Amino acid sequence: MNGRLLSAVLATSLPLAGCGACVEFATEKALEKAGVEIDEAGQRITIKGKDGEVIELSGAGESGTVHVRGKDGEEVAFAAEGEGKLPKDFPFAVADGAKVQGSASVNDARTRSVLATLVHTEGDAEKLVAFYLAELEKKGFEVERAEVEVDGKKLVTLTGKDGTRKAAVTIHHGGDEGWFTQISYREPK
């Protein structure tokens, strides 16, 4: 009886032991057929659409990026990184000591847009406002300033226009983290 039980256990467990590898192989083949490539070593997933669209996700630790390319060449890139980087086409200087929290770059057939979120742990709002006001004016923008204070916390928005280009800088108090600055820029191609 024990021999039959052992044979039954072996007969059912041996195929199951290899079942995980079979499922993994089948999943990989299904993903490949659907246009999905996974590069575990490079920490990257690429999804290709039937019309040439591509979505690429990559990351390491607490940072990551998403790149989307449409069939007509339009591109969107998002980066989320604690020690982040500005988009390569970012048109402005940033104040000393700024840490990039996140950024995005969007390019389509008609426009180019970039966005960055920064944290300034030192300094005060007026120094930051003066820096970014000078930066916008240096780039040829006519700048309007709007300011509001709620519960003793200041929020300042600088809006720049020069006919075809638009920019905005918003600076607000982020509590113990310091001052947050969001910078956006848009121009026609």
N, C-alpha and C positions, 0 to 999 in steps of 0.2 A: 504494500500500500504506500509506504514511504517513497519507494522508487517511482511509482506513478505520479505521486504528488510533486516530487522533485522534477520529473520530466515535464509536467504540466506548467509548473512555475517557470522553468527554463524556456519552454516553448513559447510562453506568452511574454516573458520579460526580455528576452534577447531582441526581438524585433522592436520592442518599446524603447530599449536602450539606444537604438539607432534612430528612433523616430524624431528626436530633437534635431538631429543633423538633417533628416529628410525635410522637416518643416522649415528649417533655416534655408536649405537649398531651394525649396519651392517658393519661399517668400522672396528670396533674392532674384529668382528668375521672373517672378510676377512683377516685381518692382522694375527690373530692367526692361521688360516688355512695355511697361507703362511709362518709360522714359525717366526713371528715377535711378540716379547713381549715388551710392553711398561710399564715401572714402573715410573710414574710421580713423586711420592714421592721420590724415589731414584735417579731421574733424569738419567734414564738408558734406552737404547733401545738395545734389543738383537735380532739378526737375526740368525736363525738356518737353515742351508742348509740340503737338503735331505740326503747327504752323511756324515753328522756329522760336517761340517764346521760351525764355529760360528764367528759372528762379533758382538762386543759389543761396544756401544758408551755410554760414560757417561760424565757428566760435571756439573759444577756449576759456576755461575758468568763468569769470563773470562778464566776459565781453563777447560780442557777436555782431555779425553783419548779415543783412539780407540784401541781395542784389536782384533786381527784376529787369529783364530786357524783353521788350515787346518785339513782335515780328517786324515792325517798321523801324526798329532801332531806338525807340524811346527807352530811357533807363531811369530806374529809381534805385537809390541805395540808402539803406538805413544802417546806422551803427549805434550800438548801445555798449558803452564801455566806461567803467569807472575811471580808468586812466586813458580816456579816449583820444581820438584824433579828429581834427577838423577835416572836412572833405577837401580833397586835393584842389578843388576849384573854389575854395572859400575866399571871398574877395576882401576881407577886412583883417586888420591886425586885432589882437585881443589884448586886454589889459594884463600887465604883469601879475603872475600868481594865479591866473585862471586855470581851473581844471575842467576839461571837457567831460561832461556827463553823457552827452549823446549828440548825434549829428545825423543829418540826412541830406541827400543830394538828389534832385529830381530833374531829369532832362527828357523832354519830349520833342516833338517836331517843331513846336512853336516857342517854348520857353525853357529857361534854365532857372532852377530855384535851389537855394541851399538854406539850411537851418542848423543852428547849433544851440545847445543849452550848456551854459558854463556855471561854475560855482567859484565865487571869490571869497576866500576865508578871511582875507585881510582887507583893510580899507573901508571907506564909507561910500554911501550912495552918491554924494556930490562929486567925489573924485572919479567914480566910475562914469557918471553922467557926463562930466567934462571930457573924459577920455573918448567916449563913444561919440559925443557930439562933434568933437574935433575930427574924429575918424570919418564920420559921415560927410562933413563939410569938405574935408580934404579929397573925398571921392566925388565931389561935385553935386551933392544932394542939397536941396533946400529943405531945412529941417524944422518941424514943428514939435513942441514939447508939451506933453500933458502929464499932470501929476495929481495923485490922490493919496490921502493918508487915512488909514483905517486902524483904529486902536493903537495909534502911535507908530504904525508900520507904514513906510513909504513905498509907493509904486510909481515909477517914472517910465513913460513911454516916449521914445523919440521916433518920429515917423519921417522918413526921407523920400522925396520924389525929385526926379529930374526930367520929367517928360515921359520917358519910356521905362526907366528902371524904378523899382520901389524897394525900400529897405525899412525895417523896423527893429528897434532895440528896446526891450522891456527889462527893467531892473527892479527887483523887489526883494524885500528882506525874507530870508529863509530860516529865521530862528537861529538856533545854535550852529547851523551849517554855514551861515554867512549870507552873502548876497547872491541871488540867482540872476543870471542874465540870459535872455533868449534873443538871438539875433536871426532875423530872416532877411532874405534877399531874393529878388526876382527880376529877370530881364528877358526881353524877347530875343530870339535867335536871329 
